Amino acid sequence: MQEHSDHPVIVPHIEEDIALPKNAREALPDMSPEEELTMRSNTVKLISDLAGETIKPSQENMEEAEEVAKQMMEKPELKPDFGTYPNETIAYLAGMVAQTSHMVAKDLADIKLSVLNGLLQEATLAKSSRERIAAWKAIGEVDGVDAFKKKTEVTHINKSGEELEKELLATINELKGKVIHTKEVVEVQDVEFEDD
């Protein structure tokens, strides 16, 4: 290869007395699993776009991603070592997490989101249409989704004793006006019985 001397060489400024991290893991800032997954998937996407390559996960990559997602949902405190997985698995896993709107529960206060996330996962991964339909039906019944819910509203009105008494009297007077009084006249006659 021929060297071109007309290209400038740029050397970045290197600060002194700054310790270098021992490894890549130490160099990364503290992130939640979702944040790390997003960062890694964005990097994978950027590199594949720059290289003009398409990321196509194999069946094995998809199954691996599904297993990691399942583990993350069962144990929200789990921090998977994403560096051990191939780019295709990371990309597929990131897509699954994005599809469920990053609803991986972190604590018990998010139990509703955790249940919904699990149901979405089941609906996505179900092997048969019967299982998918059951999962979607359960999702539709979750409070807030209410896809199949018949709503019954009960309104409680607090009233004072005086207000209730006035309303009851008005109702009684209204009913009195609708009652038709009929009198039946019965004549009573004295009947004498003869003794034998």
Backbone as a printed PyTorch tensor [residue, N CA C, xyz], in Angstrom:
tensor([[[   0.8390,   -1.1880,    0.0000],
         [   0.0000,    0.0000,    0.0000],
         [   0.8810,    1.2470,    0.0000]],

        [[   0.3620,    2.2310,   -0.6350],
         [   1.0990,    3.4770,   -0.7580],
         [   0.5940,    4.4560,    0.3090]],

        [[   1.5150,    5.1140,    1.0000],
         [   1.1540,    6.0820,    2.0260],
         [   0.9510,    7.4470,    1.3960]],

        [[  -0.0750,    8.1150,    1.8970],
         [  -0.3370,    9.4720,    1.4160],
         [   0.1280,   10.4470,    2.4790]],

        [[   1.1160,   11.2090,    2.1780],
         [   1.6570,   12.1620,    3.1460],
         [   0.8780,   13.4730,    3.1740]],

        [[  -0.0300,   13.6580,    2.2240],
         [  -0.7690,   14.9160,    2.1980],
         [  -1.9880,   14.9030,    3.1280]],

        [[  -2.3110,   13.7660,    3.7830],
         [  -3.4170,   13.7100,    4.7420],
         [  -2.9080,   14.1120,    6.1190]],

        [[  -3.6320,   15.0140,    6.7850],
         [  -3.1790,   15.4230,    8.1180],
         [  -3.3920,   14.2930,    9.1360]],

        [[  -2.5400,   14.2170,   10.1030],
         [  -2.6560,   13.2420,   11.1780],
         [  -3.1700,   13.9840,   12.4020]],

        [[  -4.2550,   13.4950,   12.9490],
         [  -4.8550,   14.1440,   14.1170],
         [  -4.6120,   13.2550,   15.3260]],

        [[  -4.0190,   13.8090,   16.3370],
         [  -3.7680,   13.0950,   17.5910],
         [  -4.6010,   13.7610,   18.6670]],

        [[  -5.5110,   12.9980,   19.2780],
         [  -6.3550,   13.6160,   20.3120],
         [  -5.5410,   13.9770,   21.5450]],

        [[  -6.0190,   14.9840,   22.2690],
         [  -5.3710,   15.3910,   23.5050],
         [  -5.6180,   14.3100,   24.5530]],

        [[  -4.5820,   13.8520,   25.2150],
         [  -4.6960,   12.8240,   26.2410],
         [  -4.3510,   13.4620,   27.5740]],

        [[  -5.3310,   13.4290,   28.4770],
         [  -5.1170,   14.0190,   29.7940],
         [  -4.2330,   13.1060,   30.6280]],

        [[  -3.4740,   13.6860,   31.4780],
         [  -2.5740,   12.9080,   32.3380],
         [  -3.2390,   12.6060,   33.6690]],

        [[  -2.6950,   11.6260,   34.3980],
         [  -3.1250,   11.2320,   35.7380],
         [  -4.5890,   10.7880,   35.8030]],

        [[  -5.0950,   10.1940,   34.7540],
         [  -6.4470,    9.6420,   34.7600],
         [  -6.2930,    8.1400,   34.5570]],

        [[  -6.7500,    7.3930,   35.5450],
         [  -6.6020,    5.9440,   35.4910],
         [  -7.5020,    5.3670,   34.4030]],

        [[  -6.9500,    4.4330,   33.6640],
         [  -7.7190,    3.7470,   32.6450],
         [  -8.4780,    2.5840,   33.2840]],

        [[  -9.6860,    2.3040,   32.8100],
         [ -10.4240,    1.1720,   33.3770],
         [  -9.7040,   -0.1390,   33.0590]],

        [[  -9.8760,   -1.1230,   33.9510],
         [  -9.2250,   -2.4220,   33.7650],
         [  -9.8230,   -3.1920,   32.5970]],

        [[ -11.1350,   -3.0120,   32.3840],
         [ -11.8060,   -3.7270,   31.3020],
         [ -13.0130,   -2.9120,   30.8210]],

        [[ -13.6520,   -3.4160,   29.7870],
         [ -14.7940,   -2.7020,   29.1980],
         [ -15.9550,   -2.6050,   30.1800]],

        [[ -16.1760,   -3.6600,   30.9720],
         [ -17.2770,   -3.6620,   31.9300],
         [ -17.1030,   -2.5400,   32.9550]],

        [[ -15.8760,   -2.3440,   33.4230],
         [ -15.5970,   -1.2960,   34.3870],
         [ -15.7570,    0.0970,   33.7680]],

        [[ -15.5390,    0.1910,   32.4670],
         [ -15.6360,    1.4840,   31.7810],
         [ -17.0880,    1.9310,   31.6090]],

        [[ -18.0180,    0.9760,   31.6230],
         [ -19.4280,    1.3230,   31.4410],
         [ -19.9960,    1.9630,   32.7040]],

        [[ -20.8250,    2.9570,   32.5580],
         [ -21.4840,    3.5340,   33.7390],
         [ -22.5220,    2.5520,   34.2760]],

        [[ -22.9590,    2.7440,   35.5080],
         [ -24.0200,    1.9000,   36.0650],
         [ -25.3080,    2.1640,   35.3040]],

        [[ -25.8780,    1.0920,   34.7950],
         [ -27.1240,    1.2030,   34.0300],
         [ -28.0540,    0.0690,   34.4400]],

        [[ -29.3370,    0.2940,   34.2570],
         [ -30.2950,   -0.7900,   34.4620],
         [ -30.1530,   -1.7430,   33.2760]],

        [[ -30.6370,   -2.9740,   33.4070],
         [ -30.5620,   -3.8930,   32.2640],
         [ -31.2250,   -3.3240,   31.0050]],

        [[ -32.3490,   -2.6210,   31.1800],
         [ -33.0450,   -2.0450,   30.0290],
         [ -32.2070,   -0.9620,   29.3570]],

        [[ -31.5500,   -0.1260,   30.1770],
         [ -30.7020,    0.9370,   29.6260],
         [ -29.5000,    0.3480,   28.8930]],

        [[ -28.8860,   -0.6760,   29.4940],
         [ -27.7340,   -1.3030,   28.8430],
         [ -28.1470,   -1.9750,   27.5420]],

        [[ -29.2960,   -2.6480,   27.5700],
         [ -29.7850,   -3.3130,   26.3620],
         [ -30.0540,   -2.2970,   25.2560]],

        [[ -30.6610,   -1.1750,   25.6170],
         [ -30.9330,   -0.1200,   24.6390],
         [ -29.6310,    0.4270,   24.0620]],

        [[ -28.6520,    0.6780,   24.9360],
         [ -27.3590,    1.1940,   24.4880],
         [ -26.6840,    0.2030,   23.5380]],

        [[ -26.6640,   -1.0690,   23.9280],
         [ -26.0220,   -2.0890,   23.0920],
         [ -26.7500,   -2.2590,   21.7560]],

        [[ -28.0750,   -2.2680,   21.7950],
         [ -28.8280,   -2.4600,   20.5500],
         [ -28.6590,   -1.2570,   19.6220]],

        [[ -28.5920,   -0.0370,   20.1860],
         [ -28.3450,    1.1520,   19.3580],
         [ -26.9720,    1.0760,   18.6940]],

        [[ -25.9810,    0.5840,   19.4570],
         [ -24.6270,    0.4310,   18.9110],
         [ -24.6070,   -0.6130,   17.8040]],

        [[ -25.2770,   -1.7490,   18.0520],
         [ -25.3480,   -2.8170,   17.0450],
         [ -26.0120,   -2.2900,   15.7760]],

        [[ -27.0990,   -1.5370,   15.9420],
         [ -27.8240,   -0.9780,   14.7860],
         [ -26.9460,    0.0120,   14.0290]],

        [[ -26.2640,    0.8930,   14.7490],
         [ -25.4030,    1.8880,   14.1130],
         [ -24.2940,    1.2070,   13.3090]],

        [[ -23.6360,    0.2260,   13.9100],
         [ -22.5450,   -0.4720,   13.2230],
         [ -23.0630,   -1.2090,   11.9970]],

        [[ -24.2160,   -1.8720,   12.1290],
         [ -24.7660,   -2.5960,   10.9770],
         [ -25.1820,   -1.6310,    9.8660]],

        [[ -25.7200,   -0.4690,   10.2440],
         [ -26.0900,    0.5370,    9.2340],
         [ -24.8560,    1.0780,    8.5180]],

        [[ -23.7960,    1.3580,    9.3030],
         [ -22.5550,    1.8680,    8.7050],
         [ -21.9330,    0.8420,    7.7640]],

        [[ -22.0390,   -0.4300,    8.1320],
         [ -21.4570,   -1.4920,    7.3130],
         [ -22.3910,   -1.8970,    6.1700]],

        [[ -23.6050,   -1.3870,    6.1920],
         [ -24.5680,   -1.7370,    5.1470],
         [ -25.0570,   -3.1700,    5.2710]],

        [[ -25.0500,   -3.7030,    6.4770],
         [ -25.4820,   -5.0790,    6.7120],
         [ -26.8500,   -5.0900,    7.3900]],

        [[ -27.5910,   -6.1430,    7.1340],
         [ -28.8830,   -6.3300,    7.7740],
         [ -28.7190,   -7.3460,    8.8920]],

        [[ -29.3160,   -7.0580,   10.0280],
         [ -29.2490,   -7.9910,   11.1490],
         [ -30.4430,   -8.9330,   11.0300]],

        [[ -30.1500,  -10.2130,   10.8190],
         [ -31.2090,  -11.2180,   10.7010],
         [ -30.9760,  -12.2940,   11.7440]],

        [[ -31.7570,  -12.2720,   12.8370],
         [ -31.5700,  -13.2940,   13.8690],
         [ -32.0410,  -14.6660,   13.3840]],

        [[ -31.2870,  -15.6870,   13.7530],
         [ -31.6660,  -17.0630,   13.4300],
         [ -32.6830,  -17.5350,   14.4560]],

        [[ -33.2260,  -18.7140,   14.2400],
         [ -34.1670,  -19.2980,   15.2000],
         [ -33.4880,  -19.4520,   16.5620]],

        [[ -32.2190,  -19.8430,   16.5380],
         [ -31.4480,  -20.0090,   17.7780],
         [ -31.2970,  -18.6670,   18.5020]],

        [[ -31.0140,  -17.5880,   17.7400],
         [ -30.9040,  -16.2460,   18.3350],
         [ -32.2270,  -15.8280,   18.9820]],

        [[ -33.3310,  -16.1120,   18.2860],
         [ -34.6490,  -15.7330,   18.8110],
         [ -34.9640,  -16.5010,   20.0890]],

        [[ -34.6890,  -17.7920,   20.1020],
         [ -34.9590,  -18.6010,   21.2910],
         [ -34.0940,  -18.1340,   22.4620]],

        [[ -32.8400,  -17.7910,   22.1630],
         [ -31.9240,  -17.2970,   23.1860],
         [ -32.4410,  -15.9760,   23.7630]],

        [[ -32.8990,  -15.0770,   22.8960],
         [ -33.4390,  -13.7840,   23.3350],
         [ -34.7060,  -13.9840,   24.1700]],

        [[ -35.5530,  -14.9100,   23.7480],
         [ -36.7860,  -15.1860,   24.4830],
         [ -36.4750,  -15.7200,   25.8780]],

        [[ -35.4520,  -16.5620,   25.9840],
         [ -35.0470,  -17.1040,   27.2850],
         [ -34.5200,  -15.9940,   28.1910]],

        [[ -33.7130,  -15.0950,   27.6440],
         [ -33.1870,  -13.9690,   28.4340],
         [ -34.3370,  -13.0750,   28.8900]],

        [[ -35.2820,  -12.7940,   27.9790],
         [ -36.4300,  -11.9510,   28.3300],
         [ -37.2410,  -12.5950,   29.4460]],

        [[ -37.4310,  -13.9010,   29.3550],
         [ -38.1830,  -14.6300,   30.3740],
         [ -37.4850,  -14.5210,   31.7300]],

        [[ -36.1660,  -14.6840,   31.7360],
         [ -35.3910,  -14.5690,   32.9750],
         [ -35.4930,  -13.1500,   33.5440]],

        [[ -35.4380,  -12.1470,   32.6840],
         [ -35.5240,  -10.7520,   33.1350],
         [ -36.8930,  -10.4600,   33.7430]],

        [[ -37.9350,  -11.0720,   33.1920],
         [ -39.2790,  -10.8390,   33.7050],
         [ -39.5000,  -11.5750,   35.0220]],

        [[ -38.9460,  -12.7790,   35.1360],
         [ -39.1130,  -13.5460,   36.3660],
         [ -38.2990,  -12.9560,   37.5090]],

        [[ -37.1180,  -12.4260,   37.1800],
         [ -36.2380,  -11.8460,   38.2040],
         [ -35.8330,  -10.4400,   37.7630]],

        [[ -36.6560,   -9.4340,   38.0900],
         [ -36.3570,   -8.0670,   37.6580],
         [ -34.9990,   -7.5530,   38.1270]],

        [[ -34.4740,   -8.1130,   39.2290],
         [ -33.1740,   -7.6610,   39.7280],
         [ -32.0170,   -8.2700,   38.9390]],

        [[ -32.2940,   -9.2460,   38.0770],
         [ -31.2610,   -9.9100,   37.2830],
         [ -30.6130,   -8.9270,   36.3100]],

        [[ -29.2890,   -8.9780,   36.2340],
         [ -28.5560,   -8.1310,   35.2950],
         [ -27.7820,   -9.0600,   34.3620]],

        [[ -28.3780,   -9.4190,   33.2120],
         [ -27.7130,  -10.3510,   32.3070],
         [ -26.4050,   -9.7770,   31.7560]],

        [[ -25.4840,  -10.6610,   31.4360],
         [ -24.2250,  -10.2460,   30.8140],
         [ -24.4620,  -10.2150,   29.3080]],

        [[ -24.9430,   -9.0860,   28.8240],
         [ -25.2940,   -8.9670,   27.4040],
         [ -24.0810,   -9.1230,   26.4890]],

        [[ -22.8830,   -8.9010,   27.0250],
         [ -21.6700,   -9.0130,   26.2160],
         [ -21.3980,  -10.4250,   25.7270]],

        [[ -22.0470,  -11.4110,   26.3250],
         [ -21.8090,  -12.8070,   25.9240],
         [ -22.7220,  -13.2510,   24.7830]],

        [[ -23.6580,  -12.4140,   24.3950],
         [ -24.6170,  -12.7870,   23.3480],
         [ -24.2400,  -12.1590,   22.0120]],

        [[ -24.5530,  -12.8530,   20.9230],
         [ -24.2720,  -12.2770,   19.5990],
         [ -25.1730,  -11.0760,   19.3070]],

        [[ -24.7450,  -10.2470,   18.3700],
         [ -25.4850,   -9.0280,   18.0140],
         [ -26.9240,   -9.3180,   17.6210]],

        [[ -27.1490,  -10.4100,   16.9150],
         [ -28.5020,  -10.7440,   16.4520],
         [ -29.4310,  -11.0090,   17.6410]],

        [[ -28.9070,  -11.6750,   18.6650],
         [ -29.7030,  -11.9440,   19.8670],
         [ -30.0260,  -10.6440,   20.5860]],

        [[ -29.0340,   -9.7690,   20.7050],
         [ -29.2280,   -8.4720,   21.3710],
         [ -30.2720,   -7.6430,   20.6200]],

        [[ -30.1830,   -7.6170,   19.3010],
         [ -31.1310,   -6.8390,   18.4960],
         [ -32.5490,   -7.3790,   18.6610]],

        [[ -32.7000,   -8.6990,   18.6270],
         [ -34.0290,   -9.3060,   18.7650],
         [ -34.5870,   -9.0560,   20.1640]],

        [[ -33.7360,   -9.2100,   21.1860],
         [ -34.1490,   -8.9760,   22.5700],
         [ -34.5820,   -7.5230,   22.7620]],

        [[ -33.8230,   -6.5970,   22.1970],
         [ -34.1730,   -5.1740,   22.3110],
         [ -35.5250,   -4.9070,   21.6490]],

        [[ -35.7770,   -5.5610,   20.5240],
         [ -37.0680,   -5.4140,   19.8560],
         [ -38.2100,   -5.9300,   20.7100]],

        [[ -37.9720,   -7.0540,   21.3890],
         [ -39.0050,   -7.6080,   22.2780],
         [ -39.2850,   -6.6530,   23.4320]],

        [[ -38.2410,   -6.1020,   24.0250],
         [ -38.4140,   -5.1840,   25.1490],
         [ -39.1280,   -3.9140,   24.6740]],

        [[ -38.7350,   -3.4160,   23.4870],
         [ -39.3930,   -2.2130,   22.9540],
         [ -40.8630,   -2.4830,   22.6720]],

        [[ -41.1540,   -3.6900,   22.1850],
         [ -42.5380,   -4.0550,   21.8580],
         [ -43.4080,   -4.0330,   23.1030]],

        [[ -42.8590,   -4.3870,   24.2150],
         [ -43.6270,   -4.3860,   25.4550],
         [ -43.4650,   -3.0700,   26.2150]],

        [[ -43.0130,   -2.0440,   25.5220],
         [ -42.8920,   -0.6830,   26.0590],
         [ -42.0580,   -0.6260,   27.3280]],

        [[ -41.0220,   -1.4000,   27.3730],
         [ -40.0870,   -1.3930,   28.4980],
         [ -40.7970,   -1.6150,   29.8290]],

        [[ -41.8110,   -2.4930,   29.8230],
         [ -42.5850,   -2.6980,   31.0350],
         [ -42.0650,   -3.8790,   31.8550]],

        [[ -40.7830,   -3.9310,   32.1300],
         [ -40.2440,   -4.9690,   32.9980],
         [ -40.3490,   -4.4440,   34.4240]],

        [[ -41.0990,   -5.1370,   35.2480],
         [ -41.3700,   -4.6550,   36.6090],
         [ -40.1030,   -4.6120,   37.4500]],

        [[ -39.9350,   -3.5420,   38.2270],
         [ -38.7670,   -3.3940,   39.0850],
         [ -39.1150,   -3.6460,   40.5410]],

        [[ -40.3540,   -3.4280,   40.9110],
         [ -40.7320,   -3.6930,   42.2920],
         [ -42.2130,   -4.0180,   42.3510]],

        [[ -42.6900,   -4.3870,   43.5330],
         [ -44.0680,   -4.8470,   43.6810],
         [ -45.1010,   -3.7700,   43.3580]],

        [[ -44.7340,   -2.5140,   43.4350],
         [ -45.6790,   -1.4440,   43.1080],
         [ -46.0720,   -1.4910,   41.6430]],

        [[ -45.2340,   -2.1050,   40.8090],
         [ -45.5120,   -2.2080,   39.3790],
         [ -46.1100,   -3.5600,   39.0070]],

        [[ -46.8160,   -4.2110,   39.9360],
         [ -47.3140,   -5.5600,   39.6860],
         [ -48.2760,   -5.6040,   38.4950]],

        [[ -49.0840,   -4.5750,   38.3410],
         [ -50.0160,   -4.5480,   37.2180],
         [ -49.2540,   -4.5380,   35.8960]],

        [[ -48.2200,   -3.7070,   35.8200],
         [ -47.4040,   -3.6710,   34.6050],
         [ -46.6790,   -4.9920,   34.3970]],

        [[ -46.2610,   -5.6080,   35.4870],
         [ -45.5660,   -6.8950,   35.3940],
         [ -46.5040,   -7.9600,   34.8380]],

        [[ -47.7440,   -7.9710,   35.3230],
         [ -48.7380,   -8.9310,   34.8360],
         [ -49.0240,   -8.6760,   33.3590]],

        [[ -49.2300,   -7.4240,   33.0090],
         [ -49.5080,   -7.0800,   31.6220],
         [ -48.3330,   -7.4460,   30.7270]],

        [[ -47.1230,   -7.1780,   31.1940],
         [ -45.9090,   -7.5170,   30.4480],
         [ -45.8320,   -9.0260,   30.2260]],

        [[ -46.1140,   -9.7900,   31.2880],
         [ -46.0860,  -11.2470,   31.1740],
         [ -47.1190,  -11.7590,   30.1880]],

        [[ -48.3080,  -11.1660,   30.2310],
         [ -49.3630,  -11.5840,   29.2990],
         [ -49.0010,  -11.2290,   27.8510]],

        [[ -48.4100,  -10.0490,   27.6510],
         [ -47.9540,   -9.6780,   26.3070],
         [ -46.8940,  -10.6430,   25.8150]],

        [[ -46.0040,  -11.0290,   26.7120],
         [ -44.9510,  -11.9830,   26.3680],
         [ -45.5700,  -13.3260,   25.9830]],

        [[ -46.5320,  -13.7860,   26.7850],
         [ -47.2030,  -15.0610,   26.5010],
         [ -47.9420,  -14.9910,   25.1620]],

        [[ -48.6020,  -13.8620,   24.9140],
         [ -49.3220,  -13.7120,   23.6450],
         [ -48.3570,  -13.7420,   22.4650]],

        [[ -47.1680,  -13.1770,   22.6460],
         [ -46.1670,  -13.1360,   21.5880],
         [ -45.5260,  -14.5060,   21.3590]],

        [[ -45.2720,  -15.2280,   22.4410],
         [ -44.5140,  -16.4730,   22.3510],
         [ -45.3860,  -17.7310,   22.3150]],

        [[ -46.6900,  -17.5750,   22.4120],
         [ -47.5720,  -18.7410,   22.4520],
         [ -47.3910,  -19.6150,   21.2150]],

        [[ -47.4020,  -20.9250,   21.4560],
         [ -47.1730,  -21.8820,   20.3670],
         [ -48.4570,  -22.1550,   19.5670]],

        [[ -49.6130,  -22.0460,   20.2220],
         [ -50.8630,  -22.3410,   19.5190],
         [ -51.7870,  -21.1280,   19.5470]],

        [[ -52.7450,  -21.1380,   18.6250],
         [ -53.7020,  -20.0220,   18.5740],
         [ -54.5580,  -20.0080,   19.8290]],

        [[ -54.8550,  -21.1720,   20.3880],
         [ -55.6540,  -21.2400,   21.6150],
         [ -54.9380,  -20.5030,   22.7510]],

        [[ -53.6180,  -20.7400,   22.9030],
         [ -52.8410,  -20.0720,   23.9400],
         [ -52.7570,  -18.5700,   23.6920]],

        [[ -52.5810,  -18.1710,   22.4180],
         [ -52.5170,  -16.7450,   22.0730],
         [ -53.8360,  -16.0520,   22.4060]],

        [[ -54.9450,  -16.6780,   22.0360],
         [ -56.2640,  -16.0880,   22.2850],
         [ -56.5090,  -15.9590,   23.7850]],

        [[ -56.1310,  -16.9830,   24.5510],
         [ -56.3050,  -16.9190,   26.0100],
         [ -55.4920,  -15.7730,   26.5940]],

        [[ -54.2600,  -15.5940,   26.1110],
         [ -53.4160,  -14.5050,   26.6130],
         [ -54.0060,  -13.1520,   26.2270]],

        [[ -54.4560,  -13.0010,   24.9920],
         [ -55.0400,  -11.7230,   24.5550],
         [ -56.3340,  -11.4360,   25.3130]],

        [[ -57.1200,  -12.4940,   25.5990],
         [ -58.3500,  -12.3030,   26.3640],
         [ -58.0130,  -11.7890,   27.7660]],

        [[ -56.9860,  -12.3910,   28.3720],
         [ -56.5690,  -11.9470,   29.7000],
         [ -56.0710,  -10.5020,   29.6660]],

        [[ -55.3550,  -10.1360,   28.6060],
         [ -54.8790,   -8.7500,   28.4580],
         [ -56.0770,   -7.8090,   28.3580]],

        [[ -57.0840,   -8.2000,   27.5800],
         [ -58.2710,   -7.3700,   27.4040],
         [ -59.0540,   -7.1540,   28.6780]],

        [[ -58.8880,   -8.0740,   29.6400],
         [ -59.6190,   -7.9660,   30.9030],
         [ -58.8540,   -7.1810,   31.9630]],

        [[ -57.6050,   -6.8100,   31.6870],
         [ -56.8150,   -6.0480,   32.6510],
         [ -57.4300,   -4.6590,   32.8120]],

        [[ -57.5490,   -4.2190,   34.0620],
         [ -58.1100,   -2.9030,   34.3450],
         [ -57.2710,   -1.8310,   33.6570]],

        [[ -57.9050,   -0.9950,   32.8970],
         [ -57.1840,    0.0350,   32.1340],
         [ -57.2030,   -0.3030,   30.6530]],

        [[ -57.1560,   -1.6070,   30.3330],
         [ -57.2730,   -2.0300,   28.9370],
         [ -58.7540,   -2.1570,   28.6190]],

        [[ -59.4610,   -2.9270,   29.4440],
         [ -60.9250,   -3.0530,   29.3860],
         [ -61.4910,   -3.3200,   27.9940]],

        [[ -60.8330,   -4.1670,   27.2080],
         [ -61.3050,   -4.4410,   25.8560],
         [ -62.6280,   -5.2090,   25.8520]],

        [[ -62.8700,   -6.0340,   26.8730],
         [ -64.0690,   -6.8600,   26.8940],
         [ -64.9590,   -6.5690,   28.0910]],

        [[ -64.6210,   -5.5670,   28.8400],
         [ -65.2960,   -5.3090,   30.1010],
         [ -66.6250,   -4.5930,   29.8940]],

        [[ -67.6480,   -5.1330,   30.5530],
         [ -68.9350,   -4.4490,   30.5810],
         [ -68.9140,   -3.5810,   31.8190]],

        [[ -69.1160,   -2.3020,   31.6300],
         [ -68.9780,   -1.3730,   32.7500],
         [ -70.3180,   -1.1590,   33.4480]],

        [[ -70.2560,   -1.1860,   34.7520],
         [ -71.3960,   -0.8480,   35.5830],
         [ -70.9170,    0.2350,   36.5280]],

        [[ -71.5600,    1.3690,   36.4590],
         [ -71.1480,    2.4650,   37.3240],
         [ -72.1200,    2.6090,   38.4790]],

        [[ -71.5900,    2.7380,   39.6580],
         [ -72.3870,    2.9730,   40.8550],
         [ -71.9680,    4.3300,   41.3930]],

        [[ -72.9530,    5.2100,   41.5280],
         [ -72.6660,    6.5510,   42.0280],
         [ -73.2070,    6.6690,   43.4470]],

        [[ -72.3530,    7.0310,   44.3540],
         [ -72.7570,    7.2350,   45.7400],
         [ -72.9440,    8.7280,   45.9520]],

        [[ -74.1480,    9.0860,   46.4390],
         [ -74.4380,   10.4840,   46.7040],
         [ -74.6850,   10.6320,   48.2000]],

        [[ -73.9370,   11.4890,   48.8140],
         [ -74.1150,   11.7460,   50.2460],
         [ -75.0570,   12.9240,   50.4200]],

        [[ -76.1420,   12.6850,   51.1840],
         [ -77.1260,   13.7460,   51.4370],
         [ -77.4080,   13.8010,   52.9220]],

        [[ -77.7950,   14.9800,   53.3570],
         [ -78.1420,   15.1510,   54.7770],
         [ -79.5180,   14.5410,   55.0450]],

        [[ -79.8180,   14.3710,   56.3220],
         [ -81.1190,   13.8260,   56.7170],
         [ -82.2730,   14.6840,   56.2330]],

        [[ -82.1030,   16.0050,   56.2840],
         [ -83.1540,   16.9280,   55.8390],
         [ -83.4360,   16.7680,   54.3530]],

        [[ -82.3400,   16.6670,   53.5620],
         [ -82.5150,   16.5130,   52.1120],
         [ -83.2320,   15.2040,   51.7920]],

        [[ -82.8450,   14.1370,   52.4730],
         [ -83.4990,   12.8460,   52.2480],
         [ -84.9740,   12.8970,   52.6360]],

        [[ -85.2740,   13.5430,   53.7740],
         [ -86.6640,   13.6500,   54.2340],
         [ -87.5150,   14.4200,   53.2250]],

        [[ -86.9830,   15.5270,   52.6850],
         [ -87.7070,   16.3140,   51.6810],
         [ -87.9790,   15.4840,   50.4270]],

        [[ -86.9350,   14.7320,   49.9690],
         [ -87.1060,   13.9100,   48.7680],
         [ -88.1110,   12.7980,   48.9910]],

        [[ -88.0820,   12.1750,   50.1700],
         [ -89.0410,   11.0990,   50.4760],
         [ -90.4650,   11.6460,   50.5330]],

        [[ -90.6510,   12.8040,   51.1840],
         [ -91.9920,   13.4110,   51.2510],
         [ -92.5020,   13.7770,   49.8570]],

        [[ -91.6160,   14.3150,   49.0190],
         [ -92.0120,   14.6680,   47.6550],
         [ -92.4140,   13.4050,   46.8780]],

        [[ -91.6640,   12.3410,   47.0590],
         [ -91.9860,   11.0870,   46.3700],
         [ -93.3150,   10.5230,   46.8730]],

        [[ -93.5470,   10.5720,   48.1930],
         [ -94.8070,   10.0820,   48.7700],
         [ -95.9830,   10.8990,   48.2490]],

        [[ -95.8270,   12.2290,   48.2160],
         [ -96.9080,   13.0950,   47.7160],
         [ -97.1780,   12.8250,   46.2440]],

        [[ -96.1330,   12.5630,   45.4950],
         [ -96.3030,   12.2590,   44.0740],
         [ -97.0540,   10.9380,   43.9020]],

        [[ -96.7170,    9.9740,   44.7250],
         [ -97.4000,    8.6850,   44.6590],
         [ -98.8520,    8.7980,   45.1050]],

        [[ -99.1350,    9.6580,   46.1030],
         [-100.5080,    9.8580,   46.5770],
         [-101.3940,   10.3690,   45.4470]],

        [[-100.8630,   11.2260,   44.6280],
         [-101.6370,   11.7760,   43.5220],
         [-101.9780,   10.7180,   42.4740]],

        [[-101.1950,    9.6530,   42.4220],
         [-101.4230,    8.6100,   41.4160],
         [-102.3290,    7.4920,   41.9200]],

        [[-102.5870,    7.4420,   43.2190],
         [-103.4140,    6.3790,   43.7890],
         [-104.8820,    6.7380,   43.5700]],

        [[-105.6190,    5.7860,   43.0620],
         [-107.0520,    6.0000,   42.8250],
         [-107.8040,    5.3470,   43.9790]],

        [[-108.5670,    6.1640,   44.6630],
         [-109.3390,    5.6570,   45.7950],
         [-110.7040,    5.2170,   45.2820]],

        [[-111.0340,    4.0060,   45.5870],
         [-112.3570,    3.5130,   45.2380],
         [-113.0220,    3.0260,   46.5090]],

        [[-114.3250,    3.3260,   46.6100],
         [-115.0690,    2.8730,   47.7860],
         [-116.1260,    1.9100,   47.3000]],

        [[-116.1950,    0.8380,   47.9940],
         [-117.2220,   -0.1410,   47.6610],
         [-118.2370,   -0.1020,   48.7950]],

        [[-119.4150,    0.1120,   48.4130],
         [-120.4620,    0.2100,   49.4250],
         [-121.0700,   -1.1760,   49.5890]],

        [[-121.1080,   -1.6220,   50.7960],
         [-121.6790,   -2.9310,   51.0910],
         [-122.8350,   -2.7030,   52.0700]],

        [[-123.9760,   -3.2180,   51.6870],
         [-125.1400,   -3.0850,   52.5720],
         [-125.2000,   -4.2950,   53.4770]],

        [[-125.4490,   -4.0500,   54.7060],
         [-125.5650,   -5.1300,   55.6790],
         [-127.0390,   -5.2040,   56.1020]],

        [[-127.5630,   -6.3680,   55.9960],
         [-128.9660,   -6.5760,   56.3810],
         [-129.0090,   -7.4960,   57.5890]],

        [[-129.9140,   -7.2140,   58.3980],
         [-130.0970,   -8.0880,   59.5580],
         [-130.9050,   -9.2890,   59.1160]],

        [[-130.4010,  -10.4200,   59.4600],
         [-131.1010,  -11.6570,   59.1170],
         [-131.4910,  -12.3260,   60.4370]],

        [[-132.7100,  -12.6970,   60.5170],
         [-133.1600,  -13.3410,   61.7420],
         [-133.2430,  -14.8360,   61.5190]],

        [[-132.7980,  -15.5610,   62.4790],
         [-132.8530,  -17.0140,   62.4310],
         [-133.9290,  -17.4920,   63.3940]],

        [[-134.6750,  -18.4020,   62.9680],
         [-135.7170,  -18.9520,   63.8220],
         [-135.1880,  -20.1510,   64.5600]],

        [[-135.5240,  -20.2170,   65.8240],
         [-135.1140,  -21.3820,   66.6050],
         [-136.1800,  -22.4500,   66.4650]],

        [[-135.8190,  -23.6630,   66.3580],
         [-136.7710,  -24.8000,   66.2600],
         [-137.3190,  -25.1850,   67.5680]]])
